[in-house]
């Protein structure tokens, strides 16, 4: 899936460490891991085929884009080029039954790296609209936002400021908010399936093949990413084995013939 990128990065791969997998072991980490691995249908809830879930999850991702980059600026800083946003959160206080008072918050400045300024702005326009937040997420909206802060803090702490893993997550988060395909679907980075396939020698089948492991893994990734629903794709990627490949390939004649051609 990333043939051109493989050729361009070969020299770097020979001298640099292998890219580790995004660490999503923190709070809500599994959900963020789906974004990092480019499995956007799962991240949006689209595999459930429920319109309300997809809409809610898509908006949650938009809020995450604001929250994450706010946390990143505090944890890691935001080097130039950056855009400065002025944010003020007002509080509504009930001073008597039926009587409310708005208490203005203190404005604060948030620096956001320029490539992500648009997605931060989209998240900010939603997150700072209390009525829309409650309408979308219900009375637990603020608790949901607090969870996103915790997840963002964990993601940055576990993966490290400026790491390759965090970079892929950030670029994929921007892509999903913009409605673009993931880096994996665009062939810009290797898929998790390719990495697991390479690491296991095509689940131990390398000695029986006439093609190279790299070629077989690239081919299998292309076949499964195009032909499998993402929930099935996640099963074969996360539990890559001879059995997982055969079971997934058996879902359709096209997948079966495609997988056979990869392993000839």
N, C-alpha and C positions, 0 to 999 in steps of 0.2 A: 504493500500500500504506500510505501514511502521510498520508492526506488531512487528517485532523484535526490532526495534528502540523504539517503544512505551513502551515495557516492560522494556527496559534498562533505559529509561529516566523517568519512572513513579515517582520515589522518588524525583528527581529533580523538576519535574513539580508540586509536591505537596507543595514544599517550596519556589519555585522561581516564579517571575512574568511571566505571559503569554507572549509569543513572539508576539510583535506587527508587523504589516505589514510594509514592506519596504516603505518608504516615497519617492515617485517619483513625487512630485509636482513641482520640479524645472525645469530648462531648459532641454528639451529632457527627462524629468523624466519618461514619460510613456514608452518610449523605454527601459530604464534601468529597469523599473519595470517588464517588460516581462521577462527579464533575471533573475531577483530575484525570480520570481514566477515559473521559470523553463519552460516557454512556448517558447522554442527555435525556433520552426517553425515560430512563429510570429516575433521573434527578427531577424531571417534571411530573412524574407520576403517570406518564402516558401509557405505561404498560398495563395500568388498571382500566384504561379506556373509559374513564369517567371525566366528563367535561369540567365539572366543578373542581375536581382534584387538580386537574391540569392548570386551570386558571389560578387557583390559590397557590399552587407550588411555583408557578411562573412569577407571580408577584412576590412570593417569598424570596426567590432568587434575586429579584430586583432590589429588595431591601438588603439582602446579604451583600450585594455589591457596594452599597454605601457603608454598611457596618464594617465589612472586612477592610476596606481601604482607610477608614478612620482608625481602626485598630493598628493597621500596618504602619501608618504615619507615626503613631505613638510608640510602637515597638521598634521600628526599624528606621524611621525617618523617610523623607520623600525627596530624593535627589532631583536636581534639574534634569530635564524640563518638567516643571510642575505647575499646577493651577491652584490658586488659593480660593477656597470657599468660605464664606462667612455663614455660620450656622447659629441660630438662636432657637432654643426650645422653650416655649411658654407653657406654664402650668395652670390648669383650671382648678380652682379651689372652691369647695362648697362652704360658704360661710353661714348659711341658714337654709332651712328647707325651701327649695325652689329658687334660691338665690346663689349665683355663682360669681366668682371674681377671677379675672385672668391676671396671673402674676407673670410678668415678663422675665424671661431668663436672660442671662448674661451672654452676649454674642461671643463666639469663639471662632478661631480660624483653623481650617483644616487644609493642609497641603496634600494634593493628590497628584501622583505621577501622571503626566500629560496623556499617555496612551489609554488611561483608565478614567479620565475626567468625565467622559460622556456617560459611562455606566454609573459612576458615583452620583452624577447629577440626576439621573433617572431614579435611582434609589432614594435620593434625598427628597425629591418631589413627592414621593409616596410616603416615606417614613415620617416626614414632618407634616403630614395631613392627618390629624387625629381621627376625623370623621371617616375618611377613606380607610384608614387602618382598622378601625373597629368594624366597619362594614365588611371588609375583606376577611379579617382574621378573628372577629368576634371579641368578646370581653377579655380574652387572654392575649391580646395583641402585644402588650408590653412584655409579657412573659416570654412570648415567642421571640421578640427582639433581644431580650436578655440572653436567650439561648443561642442566638446568632453571634452575639458578642463572645460568649464562652467558647463556641465552636471556632471562631476566628482566632482567638487568643491561643487555643490549643494547636490549631493548624500551623500557626507561625512559630510557636515554641517547639513543636515536634519536628518540623521540617527545616527551620532556620531561615533567617532573613537572606534573601537573594539566592536561595538554593534553586537548583534546576527543577526539583519537584514542585516547589512553590511557584516558580515561573510558569510551569505548565498549567497548574491549577488556576492561576490568575488570568492567563490568556484564555483558558476555557470558560471561566466564569464570565469574562467579558463577552465571549462569543455567544454563550447561551442567553445572556441578557439582550444582546443585539439581534438574536434570532438567526445566528450563523451556525454552520456545522462546526463540530469540535475539531481540534487539531488532529486527532486520530483519524477522523473521517476525511479530512483534507489531505492526509498523508504527510503532514508536517512533522510528526513525531511517531515513533513506533507504538503499536498498540500493546496492551498488556498481554494479549494472546501471543504476539510475536516474541515478547521477552520471556514468557513462561515456556514457550515452545523451544526457543534457543537454549534456555537454561537446562532443559530436560532432554536435549537431543531428540526432539520430536517424540517425547514420552518413551524413549528407548528404542525407537524404530530406525535410528540413523544408520545402523549397521546393515539394514536390509534394503536401503534405498540407493538408487543410482544417482539421485540429485543431491545437492549439498543441503545441509541443515538450514542455512540461511534462505535458500530458494524455497524449500518446502514450507518453512514457517511463514515467509512472506505470502506465499500462495494460499495457505490455509487461512491466514488472517483475512486476506482479501475475500475469499469465498464466504467465510462465516460472518464477517462484518456486513457484507452485502445481503446475505441470505437468511440470517437468523434474527428473530425478535430479540430485543436487548436483554430480556430476562433470561432467555436461553444462552445468549452470548456471554452473559455474566457467569453462568454456570461453567461453561467450557473454559473461560479465561481464568477464573479464580480456582477452579479445580482441574487444571489441565492434566489430562492423562489419556492413555490409549483408549480407555472405555468412554471417556467424555467425548473424545473426537468421533468415535464410531457412533455413539448414540445421537450426537448432534447431526452428523452427516446423514443418518438414517431418516431424518425428518422429511426429506423429499428426494425424489430421484435426481434432481438437479444438483442438490448438495452432495449426494453420494458420489455421483460421477465426478463432480468438481474436486472433492477430497481425494478420490482415487487418483486423479490426474496429478495432484500435488505430491503424492507419495510414491509415484511410479519408480 
